[in-house]
Amino acid sequence: MQESSRGMEKKILFSFFFLFHKVLRL
């Protein structure tokens, strides 16, 4: 269960970073 939570957190962080980069590029 802990591994799943960690994986989800990493995915969310990656998604957030991607969104931030997209906004910066705009």
Stockholm file with secondary structure:
# STOCKHOLM 1.0

chainA/1-26         MQESSRGMEKKILFSFFFLFHKVLRL
#=GR chainA/1-26 SS CHHHHHHHHHHHHHHHHHHHHHHHHC
#=GC SS_cons        CHHHHHHHHHHHHHHHHHHHHHHHHC
//
